[in-house]
């Protein structure tokens, strides 16, 4: 996501992105638990497939910030 934002001349938008994950079953895996609306729109702009399983206003307490800025209201 970082290279895409830089190449699209919108680096300021990175200040609004929050992506939280949890550890996967192996060292090479992670589970995506939360993307805010800005992160989700960038994901779609990149042409990535999106399957929303559920929605939540905030990331779970067990999730770790993986990319972007920490969640705040």
Secondary structure as GFF3:
##gff-version 3
##sequence-region A 1 73
A	DSSP	alpha_helix	2	7	.	.	.	ID=ss1
A	DSSP	three_ten_helix	11	16	.	.	.	ID=ss2
A	DSSP	beta_strand	18	23	.	.	.	ID=ss3
A	DSSP	beta_strand	30	35	.	.	.	ID=ss4
A	DSSP	alpha_helix	37	45	.	.	.	ID=ss5
A	DSSP	beta_strand	64	68	.	.	.	ID=ss6
###
